[in-house]
Amino acid sequence: MRVIAYLLALLPALYYSIDTILPRFFIFDPVRLQQLSQSSIAKFPDNATLLMEDLQASLSAEYGEKHINALRRDAWFFNNAGGAMGSMIILHASVTEYLILFGTPLGTEGHSGVHLAHDYFTILHGQQSVFYPGDIEPTVYKPGSQNHLPKGRAVQYILNGWALELAQGWIPSMLPFGFLDTFTSTLDFQNLWSTVYWTTHGIIGQLLVGKF
């Protein structure tokens, strides 16, 4: 019991030590992602499909094809988490970062979850409304604007449209949030398999090219 108590006491220090080195593995810059998004929005403000195709090409040119996945129709899958539902495709997945296109043309609402990662949500098409406890009015984000959700914080949000989402931190720790609704609500195990497959495919692929 004493050994377990010592180990538990060391966990906060261990987490802090490891957490401080995570940024050295990041390759994406939220400011640059917003700039690239704004450029694609200016070209295709009324066509989300062409906008995302243009943005994917810009991301590949900026960060290299080895770090940015192609837009494949069969690589899209549903995401049910925190009461919200949308569709997503993984552009990049590694141990310390993910970059996805996420959204819905129908509208959705839910809880952001509490994560060990910073989240940067750049609106591409439509809009997002965000509400923190104590807010009386929502904060509204429109195309080209970026919403930063700090690590450890949570919001209620409404999204009607599409966004480029970057998460930076301990990405594997975020996965249970994306899996639980399968067992408590949707029972969509085919979609769970797609989520696991594309996430694992991305993380292993990035490890093979030296990206942690």
Salt bridges, closest charged atoms under 4 A:
ASP19 OD2 - LYS151 NZ 2.66
ASP54 OD1 - LYS43 NZ 3.42
GLU62 OE2 - ARG32 NE 3.16
ASP74 OD2 - ARG72 NH2 2.75
GLU97 OE1 - LYS211 NZ 3.14
